[in-house]
């Protein structure tokens, strides 16, 4: 089965094969956003799954959050958990077909669910979705690349090589406050969009 298809991901939710789902907002992302004062920032969470990051942001006063997922089930789950969340901001689509502009894109296990052959496309797309000076913030996995994924893994060296053409790399370091099963296997990132002519 094509692991980038809607049916693949719908099936993951149907069969509860969602090992990436930790059931709450990832601590490093929570801690970062607890320090962000401007609640009007336009935020995108692509490949959001059950959207615990969106739930946390919404419940702490951020008022301009858009969630994208290729599968319908997780978006329905978000609707059930957060009835007041604006329905028009829960978008079922392929990330690569989406167009808009944001101040922050939250990266939470999405990049590492994308086959390595499409990763450069992700980087270019992310760059295009950010406003000038916009940031990509979140977590990337730090374990050897594999073909069995998702997740497919990745390394600091790969990320520097791939992202540095399009982004200023402000932070790329081992996350000290990851959940126990992921401790030492996640990198916290803050990448700022470069202005490329």
N, CA and C atoms as a LAMMPS dump frame, in Angstrom:
ITEM: TIMESTEP
0
ITEM: NUMBER OF ATOMS
591
ITEM: BOX BOUNDS ff ff ff
-5.0000000000000000e+02 5.0000000000000000e+02
-5.0000000000000000e+02 5.0000000000000000e+02
-5.0000000000000000e+02 5.0000000000000000e+02
ITEM: ATOMS id mol type element x y z
1 1 1 N 0.835 -1.207 0
2 1 2 C 0 0 0
3 1 3 C 0.87 1.258 0
4 2 1 N 0.467 2.265 -0.744
5 2 2 C 1.18 3.537 -0.795
6 2 3 C 1.088 4.231 0.569
7 3 1 N 2.222 4.376 1.22
8 3 2 C 2.229 4.913 2.591
9 3 3 C 2.073 6.426 2.649
10 4 1 N 1.835 7.06 1.518
11 4 2 C 1.533 8.492 1.534
12 4 3 C 0.062 8.744 1.189
13 5 1 N -0.685 7.676 0.949
14 5 2 C -2.066 7.837 0.471
15 5 3 C -3.046 8.077 1.62
16 6 1 N -4.17 8.664 1.257
17 6 2 C -5.235 8.891 2.233
18 6 3 C -5.718 7.562 2.816
19 7 1 N -5.893 6.557 1.955
20 7 2 C -6.42 5.265 2.428
21 7 3 C -5.468 4.593 3.422
22 8 1 N -4.16 4.748 3.208
23 8 2 C -3.182 4.185 4.148
24 8 3 C -3.385 4.799 5.534
25 9 1 N -3.47 6.131 5.583
26 9 2 C -3.579 6.801 6.876
27 9 3 C -4.958 6.596 7.507
28 10 1 N -6.015 6.568 6.682
29 10 2 C -7.359 6.265 7.216
30 10 3 C -7.343 4.89 7.881
31 11 1 N -6.68 3.949 7.24
32 11 2 C -6.607 2.591 7.767
33 11 3 C -5.838 2.536 9.089
34 12 1 N -4.792 3.353 9.213
35 12 2 C -4.037 3.417 10.477
36 12 3 C -4.961 3.793 11.635
37 13 1 N -5.841 4.768 11.401
38 13 2 C -6.767 5.198 12.459
39 13 3 C -7.841 4.145 12.715
40 14 1 N -8.306 3.534 11.636
41 14 2 C -9.355 2.514 11.747
42 14 3 C -8.87 1.324 12.578
43 15 1 N -7.601 0.939 12.379
44 15 2 C -7.053 -0.238 13.061
45 15 3 C -6.294 0.136 14.34
46 16 1 N -6.352 1.426 14.684
47 16 2 C -5.648 1.949 15.864
48 16 3 C -4.143 1.708 15.794
49 17 1 N -3.603 1.74 14.588
50 17 2 C -2.165 1.576 14.384
51 17 3 C -1.527 2.966 14.384
52 18 1 N -1.569 3.606 15.567
53 18 2 C -1.129 5.001 15.656
54 18 3 C -0.071 5.14 16.758
55 19 1 N 0.996 4.401 16.607
56 19 2 C 2.063 4.37 17.609
57 19 3 C 2.729 5.713 17.854
58 20 1 N 2.61 6.639 16.892
59 20 2 C 3.215 7.966 17.068
60 20 3 C 2.392 8.841 18.008
61 21 1 N 1.146 8.442 18.276
62 21 2 C 0.191 9.271 19.019
63 21 3 C 0.456 9.116 20.516
64 22 1 N 0.962 10.184 21.154
65 22 2 C 1.302 10.068 22.581
66 22 3 C 0.125 10.459 23.485
67 23 1 N -0.944 10.998 22.89
68 23 2 C -2.165 11.262 23.662
69 23 3 C -2.237 12.638 24.309
70 24 1 N -1.206 13.46 24.126
71 24 2 C -1.188 14.819 24.683
72 24 3 C -0.127 15.629 23.945
73 25 1 N -0.101 16.924 24.189
74 25 2 C 0.876 17.784 23.523
75 25 3 C 2.296 17.376 23.95
76 26 1 N 3.208 17.338 22.983
77 26 2 C 4.606 17.009 23.292
78 26 3 C 5.204 18.126 24.157
79 27 1 N 5.873 17.736 25.225
80 27 2 C 6.388 18.707 26.205
81 27 3 C 7.262 19.797 25.584
82 28 1 N 8.224 19.479 24.699
83 28 2 C 9.06 20.558 24.154
84 28 3 C 8.251 21.614 23.396
85 29 1 N 7.206 21.176 22.704
86 29 2 C 6.363 22.123 21.957
87 29 3 C 5.528 22.957 22.935
88 30 1 N 5.008 22.307 23.963
89 30 2 C 4.227 22.996 25.004
90 30 3 C 5.073 24.088 25.666
91 31 1 N 6.282 23.734 26.063
92 31 2 C 7.174 24.679 26.748
93 31 3 C 7.512 25.861 25.84
94 32 1 N 7.748 25.592 24.568
95 32 2 C 8.049 26.675 23.624
96 32 3 C 6.882 27.661 23.554
97 33 1 N 5.686 27.143 23.35
98 33 2 C 4.532 28.027 23.152
99 33 3 C 4.082 28.708 24.441
100 34 1 N 4.443 28.154 25.589
101 34 2 C 4.148 28.837 26.853
102 34 3 C 4.916 30.161 26.96
103 35 1 N 5.971 30.299 26.159
104 35 2 C 6.783 31.529 26.181
105 35 3 C 6.4 32.516 25.069
106 36 1 N 5.46 32.108 24.209
107 36 2 C 5.035 32.979 23.107
108 36 3 C 3.884 33.858 23.591
109 37 1 N 4.083 35.158 23.491
110 37 2 C 3.097 36.097 24.036
111 37 3 C 1.99 36.423 23.037
112 38 1 N 2.339 36.549 21.759
113 38 2 C 1.382 36.978 20.736
114 38 3 C 0.43 35.84 20.362
115 39 1 N -0.793 35.922 20.871
116 39 2 C -1.783 34.865 20.641
117 39 3 C -2.453 34.968 19.272
118 40 1 N -2.154 36.061 18.534
119 40 2 C -2.752 36.263 17.212
120 40 3 C -1.916 35.666 16.075
121 41 1 N -0.774 35.102 16.404
122 41 2 C 0.068 34.51 15.364
123 41 3 C -0.718 33.468 14.58
124 42 1 N -0.48 33.461 13.285
125 42 2 C -1.162 32.504 12.407
126 42 3 C -0.321 31.216 12.396
127 43 1 N -0.913 30.129 12.893
128 43 2 C -0.17 28.88 13.121
129 43 3 C -0.763 27.739 12.297
130 44 1 N 0.12 26.987 11.653
131 44 2 C -0.287 25.798 10.894
132 44 3 C 0.306 24.559 11.541
133 45 1 N -0.542 23.518 11.684
134 45 2 C -0.049 22.212 12.156
135 45 3 C -0.376 21.19 11.069
136 46 1 N 0.615 20.862 10.225
137 46 2 C 0.361 19.908 9.141
138 46 3 C 0.552 18.465 9.604
139 47 1 N -0.205 17.555 9.009
140 47 2 C -0.105 16.145 9.414
141 47 3 C -0.352 16.027 10.903
142 48 1 N -1.375 16.741 11.37
143 48 2 C -1.566 16.957 12.811
144 48 3 C -2.081 15.737 13.56
145 49 1 N -2.618 14.754 12.826
146 49 2 C -3.188 13.602 13.522
147 49 3 C -4.293 14.06 14.468
148 50 1 N -4.284 13.532 15.684
149 50 2 C -5.336 13.866 16.652
150 50 3 C -5.201 15.266 17.244
151 51 1 N -4.152 15.982 16.857
152 51 2 C -4.085 17.42 17.099
153 51 3 C -3.987 17.882 18.536
154 52 1 N -3.2 17.196 19.364
155 52 2 C -3.079 17.617 20.765
156 52 3 C -2.369 18.971 20.868
157 53 1 N -1.473 19.258 19.908
158 53 2 C -0.823 20.567 19.885
159 53 3 C -1.86 21.657 19.617
160 54 1 N -2.757 21.389 18.659
161 54 2 C -3.818 22.352 18.345
162 54 3 C -4.719 22.562 19.564
163 55 1 N -5.035 21.487 20.243
164 55 2 C -5.9 21.568 21.433
165 55 3 C -5.248 22.421 22.511
166 56 1 N -3.972 22.165 22.762
167 56 2 C -3.242 22.941 23.772
168 56 3 C -3.214 24.424 23.399
169 57 1 N -2.875 24.727 22.144
170 57 2 C -2.793 26.124 21.701
171 57 3 C -4.146 26.818 21.814
172 58 1 N -5.181 26.136 21.351
173 58 2 C -6.531 26.702 21.385
174 58 3 C -6.968 26.991 22.824
175 59 1 N -6.699 26.037 23.715
176 59 2 C -7.109 26.181 25.111
177 59 3 C -6.282 27.208 25.882
178 60 1 N -5.149 27.615 25.306
179 60 2 C -4.325 28.628 25.985
180 60 3 C -4.441 29.988 25.289
181 61 1 N -5.444 30.122 24.408
182 61 2 C -5.775 31.444 23.89
183 61 3 C -5.28 31.781 22.494
184 62 1 N -4.531 30.901 21.858
185 62 2 C -4.14 31.157 20.472
186 62 3 C -5.406 31.05 19.617
187 63 1 N -5.618 32.032 18.756
188 63 2 C -6.92 32.118 18.098
189 63 3 C -6.874 31.985 16.579
190 64 1 N -5.717 31.592 16.038
191 64 2 C -5.598 31.522 14.586
192 64 3 C -4.802 30.265 14.196
193 65 1 N -5.386 29.116 14.475
194 65 2 C -4.705 27.828 14.269
195 65 3 C -5.386 27.085 13.132
196 66 1 N -4.588 26.587 12.212
197 66 2 C -5.109 25.752 11.13
198 66 3 C -4.478 24.367 11.241
199 67 1 N -5.314 23.356 11.111
200 67 2 C -4.881 21.963 11.205
201 67 3 C -5.122 21.285 9.857
202 68 1 N -4.107 20.576 9.386
203 68 2 C -4.246 19.824 8.13
204 68 3 C -3.951 18.352 8.403
205 69 1 N -4.767 17.492 7.842
206 69 2 C -4.425 16.066 7.811
207 69 3 C -5.042 15.457 6.558
208 70 1 N -4.388 14.442 6.044
209 70 2 C -4.889 13.769 4.841
210 70 3 C -6.052 12.84 5.175
211 71 1 N -6.124 12.429 6.452
212 71 2 C -7.177 11.509 6.906
213 71 3 C -8.303 12.287 7.593
214 72 1 N -9.511 11.783 7.463
215 72 2 C -10.681 12.444 8.045
216 72 3 C -10.847 12.145 9.535
217 73 1 N -10.574 10.905 9.921
218 73 2 C -10.819 10.455 11.295
219 73 3 C -10.185 11.358 12.36
220 74 1 N -8.897 11.694 12.248
221 74 2 C -8.315 12.527 13.309
222 74 3 C -8.946 13.92 13.379
223 75 1 N -9.364 14.458 12.249
224 75 2 C -10.03 15.769 12.258
225 75 3 C -11.378 15.677 12.97
226 76 1 N -12.094 14.571 12.745
227 76 2 C -13.348 14.326 13.476
228 76 3 C -13.077 14.209 14.975
229 77 1 N -11.966 13.569 15.334
230 77 2 C -11.601 13.413 16.751
231 77 3 C -11.348 14.777 17.391
232 78 1 N -10.697 15.663 16.65
233 78 2 C -10.434 17.015 17.167
234 78 3 C -11.765 17.739 17.394
235 79 1 N -12.67 17.643 16.415
236 79 2 C -13.991 18.277 16.523
237 79 3 C -14.717 17.836 17.789
238 80 1 N -14.637 16.519 18.066
239 80 2 C -15.32 15.978 19.256
240 80 3 C -14.696 16.511 20.544
241 81 1 N -13.374 16.573 20.567
242 81 2 C -12.679 17.011 21.781
243 81 3 C -12.766 18.519 21.994
244 82 1 N -12.769 19.288 20.884
245 82 2 C -12.781 20.756 20.993
246 82 3 C -13.941 21.285 20.151
247 83 1 N -15.164 21.198 20.664
248 83 2 C -16.34 21.594 19.88
249 83 3 C -16.283 23.032 19.37
250 84 1 N -15.581 23.928 20.089
251 84 2 C -15.525 25.344 19.7
252 84 3 C -14.448 25.647 18.664
253 85 1 N -13.64 24.65 18.33
254 85 2 C -12.568 24.892 17.359
255 85 3 C -13.201 25.216 16.003
256 86 1 N -12.765 26.291 15.329
257 86 2 C -13.387 26.671 14.046
258 86 3 C -13.286 25.547 13.006
259 87 1 N -14.434 25.069 12.573
260 87 2 C -14.478 23.93 11.65
261 87 3 C -13.751 24.218 10.332
262 88 1 N -13.817 25.481 9.892
263 88 2 C -13.158 25.829 8.628
264 88 3 C -11.622 25.767 8.728
265 89 1 N -11.111 25.653 9.956
266 89 2 C -9.657 25.542 10.155
267 89 3 C -9.207 24.093 10.352
268 90 1 N -10.14 23.157 10.198
269 90 2 C -9.807 21.726 10.2
270 90 3 C -9.896 21.256 8.751
271 91 1 N -8.749 21.108 8.119
272 91 2 C -8.733 20.934 6.669
273 91 3 C -8.195 19.558 6.289
274 92 1 N -9.057 18.805 5.602
275 92 2 C -8.627 17.49 5.11
276 92 3 C -8.072 17.676 3.699
277 93 1 N -6.77 17.561 3.588
278 93 2 C -6.123 17.721 2.285
279 93 3 C -4.707 17.16 2.34
280 94 1 N -4.118 17.059 1.182
281 94 2 C -2.708 16.697 1.082
282 94 3 C -1.897 17.976 1.308
283 95 1 N -1.001 17.938 2.251
284 95 2 C -0.149 19.085 2.594
285 95 3 C 0.456 19.742 1.349
286 96 1 N 0.891 18.935 0.407
287 96 2 C 1.597 19.461 -0.76
288 96 3 C 0.67 20.227 -1.714
289 97 1 N -0.643 20.087 -1.525
290 97 2 C -1.607 20.804 -2.373
291 97 3 C -2.175 22.06 -1.703
292 98 1 N -1.719 22.324 -0.478
293 98 2 C -2.317 23.401 0.312
294 98 3 C -1.573 24.725 0.088
295 99 1 N -2.334 25.84 0.089
296 99 2 C -1.726 27.162 -0.114
297 99 3 C -2.278 28.144 0.907
298 100 1 N -1.377 28.85 1.573
299 100 2 C -1.72 29.921 2.503
300 100 3 C -0.4 30.445 3.048
301 101 1 N -0.451 31.338 4.038
302 101 2 C 0.789 31.862 4.633
303 101 3 C 0.629 31.952 6.144
304 102 1 N 1.679 31.554 6.852
305 102 2 C 1.62 31.45 8.307
306 102 3 C 2.85 32.058 8.96
307 103 1 N 2.677 32.413 10.243
308 103 2 C 3.807 32.907 11.044
309 103 3 C 4.645 31.752 11.585
310 104 1 N 3.953 30.674 11.972
311 104 2 C 4.64 29.499 12.546
312 104 3 C 4.026 28.228 11.97
313 105 1 N 4.882 27.295 11.609
314 105 2 C 4.435 25.939 11.282
315 105 3 C 4.99 25.024 12.371
316 106 1 N 4.114 24.224 12.942
317 106 2 C 4.506 23.295 14.007
318 106 3 C 4.831 21.941 13.386
319 107 1 N 6.032 21.475 13.657
320 107 2 C 6.494 20.178 13.143
321 107 3 C 6.467 19.168 14.29
322 108 1 N 5.583 18.176 14.146
323 108 2 C 5.478 17.139 15.187
324 108 3 C 5.285 15.786 14.494
325 109 1 N 6.375 15.115 14.24
326 109 2 C 6.448 13.771 13.618
327 109 3 C 5.958 13.736 12.166
328 110 1 N 5.624 14.885 11.576
329 110 2 C 5.117 14.88 10.202
330 110 3 C 6.241 14.648 9.182
331 111 1 N 7.311 15.406 9.315
332 111 2 C 8.433 15.277 8.375
333 111 3 C 8.922 13.827 8.291
334 112 1 N 9.044 13.185 9.441
335 112 2 C 9.595 11.821 9.47
336 112 3 C 8.605 10.76 9.002
337 113 1 N 7.351 11.173 8.744
338 113 2 C 6.367 10.26 8.15
339 113 3 C 6.403 10.347 6.624
340 114 1 N 7.169 11.306 6.12
341 114 2 C 7.26 11.506 4.673
342 114 3 C 8.445 10.712 4.142
343 115 1 N 8.241 9.926 3.078
344 115 2 C 9.365 9.155 2.527
345 115 3 C 10.542 10.068 2.178
346 116 1 N 11.765 9.606 2.431
347 116 2 C 12.955 10.426 2.179
348 116 3 C 13.005 11.046 0.778
349 117 1 N 12.434 10.375 -0.208
350 117 2 C 12.451 10.915 -1.576
351 117 3 C 11.623 12.187 -1.718
352 118 1 N 10.704 12.447 -0.773
353 118 2 C 9.835 13.632 -0.85
354 118 3 C 10.248 14.736 0.112
355 119 1 N 11.325 14.527 0.83
356 119 2 C 11.665 15.461 1.904
357 119 3 C 12.08 16.838 1.397
358 120 1 N 12.776 16.882 0.282
359 120 2 C 13.16 18.188 -0.256
360 120 3 C 11.908 18.97 -0.665
361 121 1 N 10.929 18.247 -1.185
362 121 2 C 9.648 18.86 -1.559
363 121 3 C 8.963 19.444 -0.314
364 122 1 N 9.036 18.722 0.809
365 122 2 C 8.473 19.205 2.081
366 122 3 C 9.154 20.516 2.488
367 123 1 N 10.475 20.553 2.396
368 123 2 C 11.241 21.731 2.808
369 123 3 C 10.838 22.947 1.972
370 124 1 N 10.745 22.757 0.663
371 124 2 C 10.364 23.844 -0.251
372 124 3 C 8.926 24.293 0.03
373 125 1 N 8.038 23.333 0.255
374 125 2 C 6.625 23.649 0.525
375 125 3 C 6.485 24.421 1.843
376 126 1 N 7.184 23.963 2.855
377 126 2 C 7.144 24.621 4.166
378 126 3 C 7.63 26.062 4.035
379 127 1 N 8.714 26.242 3.314
380 127 2 C 9.262 27.58 3.068
381 127 3 C 8.198 28.476 2.414
382 128 1 N 7.483 27.921 1.437
383 128 2 C 6.479 28.713 0.705
384 128 3 C 5.264 29.058 1.559
385 129 1 N 4.986 28.239 2.575
386 129 2 C 3.813 28.466 3.436
387 129 3 C 4.083 29.443 4.578
388 130 1 N 5.341 29.821 4.752
389 130 2 C 5.682 30.744 5.829
390 130 3 C 5.791 32.175 5.318
391 131 1 N 5.317 33.104 6.142
392 131 2 C 5.507 34.523 5.844
393 131 3 C 6.998 34.856 5.999
394 132 1 N 7.376 36.022 5.537
395 132 2 C 8.76 36.459 5.723
396 132 3 C 9.084 36.476 7.217
397 133 1 N 10.189 35.847 7.582
398 133 2 C 10.57 35.766 8.997
399 133 3 C 9.811 34.709 9.78
400 134 1 N 8.951 33.945 9.079
401 134 2 C 8.188 32.887 9.744
402 134 3 C 9.082 31.752 10.219
403 135 1 N 8.561 30.965 11.149
404 135 2 C 9.384 29.912 11.762
405 135 3 C 8.749 28.525 11.652
406 136 1 N 9.615 27.548 11.487
407 136 2 C 9.252 26.13 11.605
408 136 3 C 9.763 25.694 12.972
409 137 1 N 8.834 25.243 13.835
410 137 2 C 9.175 24.938 15.227
411 137 3 C 8.65 23.552 15.571
412 138 1 N 9.456 22.781 16.29
413 138 2 C 8.942 21.492 16.76
414 138 3 C 10.017 20.438 16.903
415 139 1 N 9.646 19.216 16.534
416 139 2 C 10.5 18.059 16.79
417 139 3 C 10.738 17.239 15.527
418 140 1 N 11.98 16.825 15.355
419 140 2 C 12.352 15.883 14.293
420 140 3 C 13 14.678 14.954
421 141 1 N 12.743 13.509 14.425
422 141 2 C 13.353 12.3 14.986
423 141 3 C 14.853 12.259 14.688
424 142 1 N 15.587 11.647 15.587
425 142 2 C 17.032 11.48 15.443
426 142 3 C 17.378 10.002 15.636
427 143 1 N 17.123 9.227 14.581
428 143 2 C 17.575 7.832 14.559
429 143 3 C 17.789 7.45 13.096
430 144 1 N 18.569 6.4 12.846
431 144 2 C 18.983 6.111 11.471
432 144 3 C 17.814 5.942 10.507
433 145 1 N 18.019 6.451 9.304
434 145 2 C 17.025 6.299 8.244
435 145 3 C 16.741 4.829 7.997
436 146 1 N 15.477 4.515 7.724
437 146 2 C 15.105 3.136 7.422
438 146 3 C 14.077 3.148 6.303
439 147 1 N 13.8 1.984 5.747
440 147 2 C 12.813 1.9 4.664
441 147 3 C 11.48 1.344 5.152
442 148 1 N 11.41 0.949 6.425
443 148 2 C 10.198 0.297 6.937
444 148 3 C 9.16 1.297 7.434
445 149 1 N 9.525 2.549 7.527
446 149 2 C 8.649 3.543 8.135
447 149 3 C 7.298 3.657 7.448
448 150 1 N 6.464 4.574 7.84
449 150 2 C 6.827 5.655 8.76
450 150 3 C 6.861 5.231 10.228
451 151 1 N 7.648 5.929 11.077
452 151 2 C 8.571 7.001 10.726
453 151 3 C 9.851 6.451 10.09
454 152 1 N 10.438 7.267 9.244
455 152 2 C 11.627 6.836 8.493
456 152 3 C 12.946 7.274 9.123
457 153 1 N 12.852 8.061 10.195
458 153 2 C 14.079 8.507 10.855
459 153 3 C 14.741 9.668 10.137
460 154 1 N 15.937 9.995 10.599
461 154 2 C 16.69 11.106 10.053
462 154 3 C 17.774 11.522 11.028
463 155 1 N 18.636 12.435 10.605
464 155 2 C 19.769 12.833 11.443
465 155 3 C 20.004 14.333 11.367
466 156 1 N 20.74 14.831 12.34
467 156 2 C 21.094 16.241 12.404
468 156 3 C 21.774 16.678 11.106
469 157 1 N 22.692 15.843 10.633
470 157 2 C 23.449 16.167 9.413
471 157 3 C 22.504 16.304 8.22
472 158 1 N 21.55 15.373 8.108
473 158 2 C 20.573 15.424 7.013
474 158 3 C 19.763 16.713 7.09
475 159 1 N 19.339 17.071 8.3
476 159 2 C 18.498 18.253 8.464
477 159 3 C 19.265 19.525 8.11
478 160 1 N 20.519 19.61 8.543
479 160 2 C 21.338 20.79 8.221
480 160 3 C 21.486 20.905 6.707
481 161 1 N 21.823 19.786 6.097
482 161 2 C 22.017 19.753 4.649
483 161 3 C 20.748 20.16 3.899
484 162 1 N 19.609 19.608 4.315
485 162 2 C 18.346 19.845 3.616
486 162 3 C 17.746 21.215 3.863
487 163 1 N 17.737 21.645 5.124
488 163 2 C 17.01 22.864 5.486
489 163 3 C 17.819 24.144 5.322
490 164 1 N 19.154 24.07 5.414
491 164 2 C 19.94 25.306 5.518
492 164 3 C 19.882 26.192 4.275
493 165 1 N 19.535 25.642 3.131
494 165 2 C 19.39 26.458 1.922
495 165 3 C 18.181 27.405 2.039
496 166 1 N 17.159 26.963 2.748
497 166 2 C 15.89 27.695 2.817
498 166 3 C 15.615 28.337 4.172
499 167 1 N 16.354 27.911 5.198
500 167 2 C 16.08 28.372 6.558
501 167 3 C 17.364 28.734 7.301
502 168 1 N 17.252 29.746 8.183
503 168 2 C 18.304 30.011 9.165
504 168 3 C 18.065 29.02 10.307
505 169 1 N 19.061 28.244 10.625
506 169 2 C 18.903 27.224 11.675
507 169 3 C 19.293 27.842 13.021
508 170 1 N 18.284 28.271 13.777
509 170 2 C 18.526 28.897 15.082
510 170 3 C 18.749 27.848 16.167
511 171 1 N 17.924 26.807 16.141
512 171 2 C 18.029 25.747 17.154
513 171 3 C 17.865 24.398 16.469
514 172 1 N 18.788 23.495 16.763
515 172 2 C 18.716 22.104 16.282
516 172 3 C 19.502 21.283 17.29
517 173 1 N 18.809 20.872 18.336
518 173 2 C 19.526 20.205 19.425
519 173 3 C 18.689 19.092 20.041
520 174 1 N 19.382 18.155 20.655
521 174 2 C 18.691 17.039 21.308
522 174 3 C 17.714 17.602 22.343
523 175 1 N 16.488 17.145 22.254
524 175 2 C 15.448 17.617 23.17
525 175 3 C 15.668 16.997 24.546
526 176 1 N 15.797 17.856 25.557
527 176 2 C 16.06 17.357 26.917
528 176 3 C 14.779 16.962 27.639
529 177 1 N 13.622 17.393 27.105
530 177 2 C 12.362 17.135 27.823
531 177 3 C 11.378 16.314 26.985
532 178 1 N 11.92 15.435 26.146
533 178 2 C 11.077 14.503 25.387
534 178 3 C 10.429 13.495 26.333
535 179 1 N 9.369 12.843 25.848
536 179 2 C 8.792 11.754 26.646
537 179 3 C 9.815 10.619 26.727
538 180 1 N 9.719 9.824 27.767
539 180 2 C 10.726 8.792 28.047
540 180 3 C 11.063 7.892 26.851
541 181 1 N 10.073 7.328 26.134
542 181 2 C 10.426 6.432 25.022
543 181 3 C 11.185 7.134 23.894
544 182 1 N 11.113 8.463 23.834
545 182 2 C 11.771 9.204 22.744
546 182 3 C 12.99 9.993 23.213
547 183 1 N 13.326 9.878 24.481
548 183 2 C 14.464 10.612 25.033
549 183 3 C 15.741 10.238 24.282
550 184 1 N 16.458 11.247 23.809
551 184 2 C 17.689 11.005 23.046
552 184 3 C 17.441 10.685 21.588
553 185 1 N 16.151 10.649 21.191
554 185 2 C 15.816 10.297 19.803
555 185 3 C 15.047 11.404 19.088
556 186 1 N 15.008 12.59 19.716
557 186 2 C 14.303 13.725 19.115
558 186 3 C 15.197 14.96 19.161
559 187 1 N 15.072 15.78 18.131
560 187 2 C 15.766 17.062 18.085
561 187 3 C 14.726 18.179 18.105
562 188 1 N 14.953 19.17 18.965
563 188 2 C 14.067 20.33 18.972
564 188 3 C 14.598 21.34 17.969
565 189 1 N 13.691 21.894 17.167
566 189 2 C 14.119 22.798 16.106
567 189 3 C 13.394 24.147 16.157
568 190 1 N 14.143 25.188 15.821
569 190 2 C 13.57 26.491 15.467
570 190 3 C 14.32 26.932 14.216
571 191 1 N 13.631 26.871 13.073
572 191 2 C 14.207 27.289 11.798
573 191 3 C 13.44 28.519 11.319
574 192 1 N 14.166 29.546 10.903
575 192 2 C 13.507 30.764 10.401
576 192 3 C 13.652 30.871 8.892
577 193 1 N 12.577 31.179 8.236
578 193 2 C 12.551 31.281 6.768
579 193 3 C 13.587 32.272 6.264
580 194 1 N 14.367 31.826 5.282
581 194 2 C 15.289 32.731 4.595
582 194 3 C 14.554 33.421 3.471
583 195 1 N 14.948 34.646 3.222
584 195 2 C 14.367 35.386 2.107
585 195 3 C 15.172 35.049 0.859
586 196 1 N 14.647 34.164 0.03
587 196 2 C 15.36 33.709 -1.166
588 196 3 C 14.79 34.413 -2.387
589 197 1 N 15.669 35.071 -3.093
590 197 2 C 15.228 35.773 -4.326
591 197 3 C 15.081 34.792 -5.481
